[in-house]
Amino acid sequence: MTLGQKIAWDDTVLPFQLDRSDIRGRVARLDGVLDQVLAQHNYPPSVEAAVAEAALLTALIGQTIDLRWKLSLQIRGDGPLRMIATDYYGPTKERAPARMRAYASYDKDKLHETAPHFEQIGKGYFAILIDQGNDMKPYQGITPLAGGSLAACAGTYFAQSEQLPTRFSLTYGQSQEPGQKINWRAGGVMLQHMPKASPLMAKDPGTGEGGLLEGHDLLEGDADENWARANILLDTVEEIEMIGPSVSPTDLLVRLFHEEQPVVYDAQPVTFGCTCSEQRVRDSLSIYSAKDLAHMTKEDGTVTADCQFCGAHYVLDPKTLGFEAEGLDDPLK
């Protein structure tokens, strides 16, 4: 089997539980969906790697939440890699795939091609936003960028904001078989201590970078020992096991955690999907006055908009946009 061939566990997130340790987790494999996310843009390799890591984290985290609509991950910094944004839309019905999209904003002139992508984000924040729909108040949790990777930032987020010890082991990169196109693959494992075993207050102070909380700061006694043991086992995972086509997610769990009594549940398929549409563009432009729209109008008499996520290009008649088109009075008049 070549890496170019579709295999059953590509683009899936497999939930599992370690009964002996009161730990739950996810195994994710992204293949085609990651290629589609990155194919929408012509990113430099370091930016592609950053988007791949963020997309993999989003798939792992998104599957842990009972989503009515959307989970978003945002990374913003003061470096040349200014922003990474991802969205994960929960399945709309049973056995339907979740949908994902992602993009990045960067300063091409300041980007260092050979530097690790995390270093190029600079100082900033890592945020998770959960939006359950129009009738629900969105939730947002933020943590500083620290720890040397986006995976470490995600672990810190869960320790700080959710008081849940959480660990991510990720790998991602390009692969190519003879005669096949180059494609992106990513794989990862997420471990998280069950909420009922986590104390309400962490031990003080945090032992992570800048005094931030880490997983072991939240646990004590048998729970701390179980968490440490599971992490030691996860440290033995090899990149090819997480990303390659030869080891299935279930076989990987048996190899890593057979003494922890792993139990697996139904895998969640993931696909590329964007929610942009002409109507959504029109809705976003409905707040502008005719004067504002005149400044947006091109020489050919049209207003254009591009979707940052999927690259869709919309060409609109300015006479059909804004307050006048909606039959509303301009509040600035």
Secondary structure by P-SEA (a helix, b strand, c coil): cccccccccccbbbbbbcccccccbbbbbbcaaaaaaaacccccaaaaaaaaaaaaaaaaaaaacccccbbbbbbbccccccbbbbbbbccccccbbbbbccccccccccccccccccccccccbbbbbbbccccbbbbbbbbccccccaaaaaaaaaacccccbbbbbbbbbbbbcccccbbbbbbbbbbbccccccccccccccccccccccccccccaaaaaaaaaaaaaaaaccccccccccccaaaaaaaccccccccccbbbbbbbbbcccaaaaaaaaccccaaaaaaacccccbbbbbbcccbbbbbbccccccccccccccccc
